[in-house]
Structures are given as C-alpha cells and as structure tokens.
Amino acid sequence: MDKIETHRLAADALSVGYEGKSVLSGVNLTIPDGKITALIGSNGSGKSTLLRTLGRVADPISGSVILDGRSIASNSRRMTAKIMALLPQNPVSPDGLTVRELCRFGRHPHRSILSFSQTNDDDIVDRALAATHLTEFSERPLHLLSGGQRQRAWIAMALVQETPILLLDEPTTYLDIAHQIDILNLLSELNRNENRTIVMVVHDLNQAAQFAHQIIAVSNGGIYAVGSPEELLTETLIKDVFGIEAVVIRHPVDGTPLCLPLRVERAHITTPA
C-alpha cells in the first residue's frame, strides 16, 4: 500500500466519562501525524474512555475532539469512518464468519447507499490480508484461528477501511509474548511503510518505550505528562502514575528506557482465629 495523507487529531478542553460522570477533564493534546502514540496509565484511569472519545465512539461530556482544525462533531459519522478506524477491546464477530467476510465489513464506510460493494473492494481486502500475513487463512472461520491470528484479522478489517488514523484499545491483550511482538511489529510496519497515525492503549511500559514515538500518561483525572519515551519514562512517573517503585535503565540493544519494578515485601497479615 502507498503512503497515505495524514490528518491532524487533537483534543480541546476535553472532558470524557460515562453516565455523565467525568473520568478525565481539561484534556488538551495533539496526536502527532504519521507517528505511533501510546496511552499509558493505571486500570480505570480513563485511557480507553479517552481513546473511544477521540474515535467518536463515545461523546464527550464537554470540550471537543478536533479533526483537521474543526470539531469532529461537524463531520458525518461516515466521513469520520473514512479517516479513523477504532479497534476496541475484545471485539466480537458473528459465529462462522470467515477472515475475508470480516474484512469486507471494513468497506462499509466507502459504499454508497445503493451499492453493496465497490468493484475494487476485493483488491483492497486482498492487500490488507497480505499486509497482515493472513492470505492463506482468508477462508478460515475466525473461531478456528489462534489468538494472534484473530487479532491480525481484526486489524486487517481496520486496514480495509483505508483510514489514515488507527485507534487500538489494548491490541495485545490476552496474547503471549510472541504474538504481542508480532502485532506490535505489524503496527510499526504500517506506520513506517504507509505513514499511518496510530494511537494505542498499552499496559506494558517497555513495549510502549520500544514501539511508540510519543507517550501520553493518564493519571488523577487528567493528563499527567506527554513526551517521548526517553523524556517521559522515569522512576518518578512510574511512582506517581502507577504507585510502584521501579528503576529505569537503558535497553542494552536499542537504548530505549527499560522499566524494572522493584519487589517490595508485603506486610504479613494474620487472620483472626
């Protein structure tokens, strides 16, 4: 696939949450074009809610998501779906759906009201399957795939939307380390080869350090800090954001920050007789 045009995504005084309850407030940030951004923070800090709001899956409580200089709410949802694709946690598909059938759903934003498919849909699906190394599994039902293959199939569906921006909520959850690295390498290739802007929620700080150009740390109802992994991942940040002691050293191969949590003995607790 050729390099694609980038689009500027930002937040202006954004407050996000659910059922009218604010989780994050006063969020101002800009997602760098053509880069990989990792959202980090403790469980329940609002990372996924922020991602879903940026992707227009959830509405903000106040403030705005800005796309190309204007509020995203001023665009039709179909237009937004041509620019951004969001892959949620634990996506669910109908029973018996094949990889190719799943991918075809990604073409929906590009279809006119009167047509079921465009003439080049199959070519686009084929390219996405090739990019995710799933060509040989294209006619296989999703439930027969391994966890890593299934995750690549969902990413292929997102690619078929041909969006310049990909938003992914914990794309490596429940995968073993080999499949995690496989997925992250794939996303890195998509960013490097096609100039796609990628925003992803990541729990593993060392993976965020290795694969992201920018990190956004979320804590205490707002944005704690934004910066490169080298700038951001410090012992102080880990203590403030996650509440644990750690040491940060340089990776012996690539020099990225390497976060090593310290083992702290818990106080012995006795149960009353």
C-alpha positions, 0 to 999 in steps of 0.5 A, spaced: 500 500 500 502 507 498 503 512 503 497 515 505 495 523 507 495 524 514 490 528 518 491 532 524 487 529 531 487 533 537 483 534 543 480 541 546 478 542 553 476 535 553 472 532 558 470 524 557 466 519 562 460 515 562 453 516 565 455 523 565 460 522 570 467 525 568 473 520 568 478 525 565 477 533 564 481 539 561 484 534 556 488 538 551 493 534 546 495 533 539 496 526 536 502 527 532 501 525 524 504 519 521 507 517 528 505 511 533 502 514 540 501 510 546 496 511 552 499 509 558 496 509 565 493 505 571 486 500 570 480 505 570 484 511 569 480 513 563 485 511 557 480 507 553 474 512 555 479 517 552 481 513 546 473 511 544 472 519 545 477 521 540 474 515 535 467 518 536 465 512 539 463 515 545 461 523 546 464 527 550 461 530 556 464 537 554 470 540 550 471 537 543 475 532 539 478 536 533 479 533 526 483 537 521 482 544 525 474 543 526 470 539 531 469 532 529 462 533 531 461 537 524 463 531 520 458 525 518 459 519 522 461 516 515 466 521 513 469 520 520 469 512 518 473 514 512 479 517 516 479 513 523 478 506 524 477 504 532 479 497 534 476 496 541 477 491 546 475 484 545 471 485 539 466 480 537 464 477 530 458 473 528 459 465 529 462 462 522 464 468 519 470 467 515 477 472 515 475 475 508 467 476 510 470 480 516 474 484 512 469 486 507 465 489 513 471 494 513 468 497 506 462 499 509 464 506 510 466 507 502 459 504 499 454 508 497 447 507 499 445 503 493 451 499 492 453 493 496 460 493 494 465 497 490 468 493 484 475 494 487 473 492 494 476 485 493 483 488 491 483 492 497 481 486 502 486 482 498 492 487 500 490 488 507 490 480 508 497 480 505 499 486 509 497 482 515 500 475 513 493 472 513 492 470 505 492 463 506 487 463 512 482 468 508 477 462 508 478 460 515 472 461 520 475 466 525 473 461 531 478 456 528 484 461 528 489 462 534 489 468 538 494 472 534 491 470 528 484 473 530 487 479 532 491 480 525 484 479 522 481 484 526 486 489 524 486 487 517 478 489 517 481 496 520 486 496 514 480 495 509 477 501 511 483 505 508 483 510 514 489 514 515 488 514 523 488 507 527 485 507 534 487 500 538 484 499 545 489 494 548 491 490 541 495 485 545 491 483 550 490 476 552 496 474 547 503 471 549 509 474 548 510 472 541 504 474 538 504 481 542 511 482 538 508 480 532 502 485 532 506 490 535 511 489 529 505 489 524 503 496 527 510 499 526 510 496 519 504 500 517 506 506 520 513 506 517 511 503 510 504 507 509 505 513 514 499 511 518 497 515 525 496 510 530 494 511 537 494 505 542 492 503 549 498 499 552 499 496 559 506 494 558 511 500 559 517 497 555 513 495 549 510 502 549 518 505 550 520 500 544 514 501 539 511 508 540 514 515 538 510 519 543 507 517 550 501 520 553 500 518 561 493 518 564 493 519 571 488 523 577 483 525 572 487 528 567 493 528 563 499 527 567 505 528 562 506 527 554 513 526 551 517 521 548 519 515 551 526 517 553 523 524 556 517 521 559 519 514 562 522 515 569 522 512 576 518 518 578 512 517 573 512 510 574 511 512 582 506 517 581 502 514 575 502 507 577 504 507 585 510 502 584 517 503 585 521 501 579 528 503 576 529 505 569 535 503 565 537 503 558 535 497 553 542 494 552 540 493 544 536 499 542 537 504 548 530 505 549 528 506 557 527 499 560 522 499 566 524 494 572 519 494 578 522 493 584 519 487 589 517 490 595 515 485 601 508 485 603 506 486 610 504 479 613 497 479 615 494 474 620 487 472 620 483 472 626 482 465 629 
